[in-house]
Amino acid sequence: MGQSSRIAGQDSLRADAQRNRRRILAAARVVFAEHGIDAPMATVARRAGVGVATLYRRFPTRNALVRAAFAHQMETCARALTEALADPDPWQGFKQLLETVCELQREERGFPAAFLAAFPDSRQEHERVRDQAERDFMMLVRRAQAAGALRADFHPSDFAVALLSHCGLVTALPDDRAASRRLVAYLLQSFSARAAHAALPAPSALSLRSLPLAADGSGQQRPPEPDTKRRPPQDRPPDDRTTLHNRP
């Protein structure tokens, strides 16, 4: 009987931990959409209804929280690129890729900054994944150009400019789905080889590595993640001796 009670208690603790995790991630997405991915961790904890110490036990750094909050969206982007390369019609694959990423920008306003950021505590892995994504995207571009569907003077930086343009729109008009879809349609028409009637100016030097990362549209690069020792008082996990009541 005692053993059954202990097992039941452990299951209850695990269930509480899972509920806390879901609440934290849901709160993080809302807070990041409202205040950007540099919003204080304490703000996320308050929105989730948990203690700051509980949040830090689940997610020791801000970057770990950002990655977890937008893991589904990141996976969707990776899958969209894979499916675009596999599509026998490269223009259709290119079109679907742009539409998918822009739809994610519209659905989760905190996602653009997360998508573009290089996370310090996983920089090597992030660089590897992003380098592969850039190579795959260039392969898709070459296929679409060889098929005569994508204009020959399309440059990879044009895709980055398109994402920035759409990000600005959804930041200003987060609930206007029609405006989002219309802008994406205009962008696709401009990328089509049928629209290439005149030469374009020289391409931008933009790439995924140089895009401004601030979610509020200020154009500022996101600063490196501070370590715990330098974390400001309001954003520092409290001493566990004063937060035992916050534990799940």
NORPEQUI-V151481 format. One record per pair of residues at least 24 apart in sequence whose C-alpha atoms are under 10 Angstrom apart, sorted by sequence separation. I is the first residue (numbers start at 1). J is the second residue. D is the distance in Angstrom with one decimal. If there is no record, write none. Layout:
I/J/D
I/J/D
//
This chain:
23/47/8.6
24/48/5.1
38/62/8.2
41/65/9.1
76/100/8.2
77/101/6.4
163/187/10.0
23/48/5.3
24/49/8.2
37/62/8.4
38/63/9.7
76/101/8.5
162/187/7.0
22/48/8.9
23/49/7.9
24/50/7.9
37/63/9.0
162/188/9.5
21/48/9.2
23/50/8.6
73/100/9.9
74/101/9.6
77/104/8.5
20/48/7.8
37/65/9.6
38/66/9.7
73/101/8.8
76/104/8.7
159/187/9.4
20/49/8.7
21/50/9.8
37/66/7.2
158/187/9.7
20/50/7.4
24/54/9.6
25/55/9.9
74/104/9.4
24/55/7.2
73/104/6.8
73/105/9.4
159/191/9.4
21/54/9.5
158/191/8.8
20/54/8.5
21/55/8.3
24/58/9.0
32/66/8.6
73/107/9.8
20/55/8.5
24/59/9.5
73/108/8.6
29/65/9.7
154/190/9.7
155/191/9.9
17/54/9.5
21/58/7.2
28/65/7.7
29/66/8.4
32/69/9.5
74/111/8.7
154/191/6.9
20/58/8.9
21/59/9.3
28/66/7.7
70/108/8.7
73/111/7.6
77/115/9.0
150/188/9.3
153/191/9.1
154/192/9.1
29/68/9.9
30/69/9.9
150/189/9.7
151/190/8.6
152/191/9.3
154/193/9.1
25/65/7.5
28/68/9.5
29/69/6.2
70/110/8.6
71/111/9.9
74/114/8.8
97/137/9.7
150/190/9.4
151/191/5.9
152/192/9.2
153/193/9.0
17/58/8.9
24/65/8.7
25/66/8.7
28/69/6.5
29/70/7.7
69/110/9.6
70/111/6.6
73/114/9.6
74/115/7.0
150/191/6.0
151/192/5.5
152/193/7.0
25/67/9.9
27/69/9.0
28/70/9.4
69/111/9.0
70/112/10.0
73/115/8.5
149/191/8.7
150/192/4.9
151/193/3.8
154/196/9.6
161/203/10.0
25/68/7.2
26/69/7.3
71/114/9.8
94/137/8.8
149/192/5.9
150/193/4.8
151/194/7.4
153/196/8.4
161/204/8.3
24/68/10.0
25/69/5.0
26/70/10.0
66/110/9.2
67/111/9.9
70/114/7.4
71/115/10.0
116/160/10.0
148/192/8.8
149/193/5.2
150/194/8.3
151/195/7.6
152/196/8.2
160/204/9.3
171/215/8.4
172/216/9.9
24/69/8.5
25/70/8.6
66/111/9.0
69/114/9.3
70/115/8.5
148/193/6.5
149/194/7.5
150/195/9.3
151/196/6.1
158/203/7.3
160/205/9.9
161/206/7.6
171/216/7.7
172/217/9.7
94/140/7.0
147/193/9.8
148/194/8.9
150/196/9.1
151/197/9.7
153/199/7.9
154/200/9.0
157/203/6.8
158/204/7.5
160/206/6.7
161/207/8.8
171/217/7.9
21/68/9.8
22/69/9.3
66/113/9.7
67/114/7.4
93/140/7.9
94/141/7.6
145/192/9.4
153/200/7.5
155/202/9.4
156/203/8.8
157/204/6.0
158/205/9.6
159/206/9.4
160/207/6.2
161/208/9.9
164/211/8.2
168/215/9.3
21/69/10.0
66/114/6.7
67/115/9.2
93/141/9.8
144/192/9.6
145/193/8.1
153/201/9.8
155/203/6.5
156/204/9.2
157/205/6.7
158/206/8.2
159/207/8.7
160/208/6.7
163/211/9.8
164/212/8.7
167/215/8.7
168/216/8.9
66/115/9.8
90/139/9.7
91/140/8.5
94/143/9.7
144/193/9.5
153/202/9.5
154/203/8.5
155/204/8.5
156/205/9.5
157/206/5.2
158/207/8.9
159/208/9.4
160/209/10.0
164/213/9.9
167/216/9.8
168/217/6.8
90/140/6.5
91/141/8.6
94/144/7.5
153/203/9.0
155/205/9.8
156/206/8.5
157/207/5.5
160/210/9.6
161/211/8.9
167/217/8.4
63/114/9.0
66/117/9.9
78/129/9.4
82/133/9.2
85/136/7.5
90/141/8.0
93/144/8.7
112/163/8.4
156/207/7.4
157/208/8.2
160/211/7.6
67/119/8.6
78/130/10.0
81/133/7.7
84/136/9.5
85/137/8.2
90/142/9.0
91/143/8.3
92/144/8.8
112/164/8.7
156/208/9.4
66/119/9.1
84/137/9.0
87/140/9.7
90/143/6.0
91/144/5.3
164/217/9.1
63/117/9.5
82/136/8.2
85/139/7.9
86/140/9.4
89/143/8.9
90/144/4.8
91/145/8.5
112/166/9.9
113/167/9.5
157/211/9.9
63/118/9.3
64/119/8.6
78/133/7.9
81/136/7.6
82/137/9.4
85/140/5.9
88/143/9.8
89/144/7.9
90/145/8.6
94/149/9.9
112/167/7.0
63/119/6.0
77/133/9.9
81/137/7.3
84/140/7.4
85/141/9.6
90/146/9.2
91/147/8.0
94/150/8.8
111/167/9.7
62/119/9.4
63/120/7.7
64/121/8.2
90/147/7.5
91/148/9.0
92/149/9.3
63/121/7.4
64/122/9.1
82/140/9.9
85/143/8.9
89/147/8.5
90/148/9.9
91/149/5.9
105/163/8.6
109/167/8.2
62/121/9.9
63/122/8.8
81/140/8.7
90/149/8.1
91/150/6.7
61/121/8.6
89/149/9.4
90/150/8.9
102/162/9.1
106/166/8.5
98/159/8.2
102/163/7.0
105/166/7.8
106/167/7.8
109/170/7.4
110/171/9.6
101/163/8.1
102/164/9.9
105/167/6.5
108/170/9.6
109/171/6.9
103/166/9.6
105/168/10.0
106/169/8.9
107/170/9.0
98/162/8.7
102/166/6.8
105/169/9.9
106/170/5.7
98/163/8.3
101/166/9.9
102/167/7.9
105/170/7.3
106/171/8.4
109/174/7.7
105/171/9.1
108/174/9.3
103/170/9.8
106/173/9.3
107/174/8.4
102/170/9.2
106/174/6.6
107/175/9.2
105/174/9.5
106/175/8.2
106/176/9.0
107/177/9.5
106/177/7.7
36/109/8.5
37/110/6.6
134/207/9.5
33/107/9.8
35/109/9.8
36/110/6.1
37/111/8.8
103/177/9.1
106/180/7.5
134/208/8.6
33/108/6.8
34/109/7.9
35/110/8.4
36/111/9.3
37/112/9.8
38/113/9.8
105/180/9.7
106/181/9.8
32/108/9.0
33/109/4.7
34/110/7.7
36/112/9.8
37/113/7.0
32/109/7.6
33/110/4.2
36/113/7.7
37/114/7.3
103/180/8.2
131/208/9.9
30/108/8.4
31/109/9.9
32/110/4.9
33/111/7.8
36/114/9.4
102/180/8.0
103/181/8.5
130/208/8.5
29/108/7.3
30/109/8.6
31/110/8.2
32/111/8.2
33/112/9.7
102/181/8.7
130/209/9.1
29/109/8.3
30/110/7.9
33/113/9.8
37/117/9.8
29/110/6.5
32/113/9.2
99/180/9.8
102/183/9.9
103/184/9.5
28/110/9.1
29/111/8.3
32/114/9.4
99/181/8.3
102/184/7.6
127/209/9.6
99/184/6.9
98/184/7.7
99/185/8.8
98/185/9.9
95/184/9.3
98/187/9.2
99/188/9.2
95/185/9.3
98/188/8.3
118/208/9.7
116/207/10.0
117/208/8.8
118/209/8.2
95/187/9.8
116/208/6.4
117/209/8.4
95/188/6.9
115/208/9.3
116/209/7.7
117/210/9.8
94/188/9.1
95/189/10.0
116/210/9.0
117/211/8.9
116/211/7.2
117/212/9.0
118/213/9.5
95/191/9.6
116/212/8.3
117/213/6.3
91/188/9.9
95/192/9.8
116/213/6.4
117/214/9.2
113/211/9.5
115/213/9.1
116/214/9.6
113/212/8.5
114/213/8.2
113/213/5.2
114/214/9.6
91/192/8.6
112/213/8.0
113/214/6.3
114/215/8.7
112/214/9.0
113/215/5.4
112/215/7.0
113/216/9.2
121/224/9.8
110/214/9.8
111/215/8.5
113/217/9.8
117/221/9.0
118/222/9.3
120/224/6.8
121/225/8.5
110/215/6.6
117/222/7.7
119/224/8.3
120/225/6.9
109/215/8.0
110/216/9.3
118/224/9.3
119/225/8.2
120/226/9.9
109/216/9.8
113/221/10.0
113/222/8.9
34/171/9.8
33/171/9.1
63/224/9.9
63/225/7.4
62/225/7.3
61/225/7.9
62/226/9.1
61/226/8.9
61/227/8.4
61/228/8.6
60/228/9.2
37/213/9.4
38/214/8.5
36/213/9.7
37/214/8.0
38/215/8.7
60/237/9.5
36/214/7.1
37/215/7.0
36/215/5.0
37/216/9.4
35/215/7.8
36/216/6.3
56/236/9.1
57/237/9.1
34/215/9.2
35/216/7.4
36/217/9.6
56/237/6.7
33/215/8.0
34/216/8.8
52/234/9.7
55/237/8.5
56/238/9.7
32/215/8.3
33/216/9.2
52/235/8.2
53/236/8.6
54/237/8.6
38/222/7.7
52/236/7.9
53/237/5.0
54/238/9.8
37/222/8.8
38/223/8.9
52/237/5.6
53/238/6.0
51/237/8.8
52/238/7.0
53/239/7.8
54/240/9.4
38/225/9.3
51/238/8.9
53/240/7.0
53/242/9.7
54/243/8.6
53/243/7.0
54/244/9.4
57/247/9.4
43/234/9.6
52/243/8.6
53/244/9.0
54/245/9.9
55/246/9.7
40/232/9.6
42/234/7.0
43/235/8.7
51/243/7.3
54/246/6.4
55/247/9.6
41/234/8.8
42/235/5.6
51/244/9.4
53/246/7.3
54/247/5.9
40/234/8.1
41/235/6.0
42/236/8.2
51/245/8.5
52/246/8.2
53/247/7.8
54/248/7.5
40/235/6.1
41/236/8.5
42/237/8.6
50/245/10.0
51/246/5.1
52/247/9.9
39/235/9.8
40/236/9.6
41/237/9.2
50/246/6.5
51/247/7.6
49/246/9.6
50/247/8.4
51/248/9.5
50/248/8.7
20/247/9.9
20/248/7.5
19/248/9.3
17/247/9.1
18/248/9.6
16/247/9.7
17/248/6.0
16/248/5.9
15/248/9.3
13/247/9.9
14/248/8.8
13/248/6.7
12/248/9.7
//
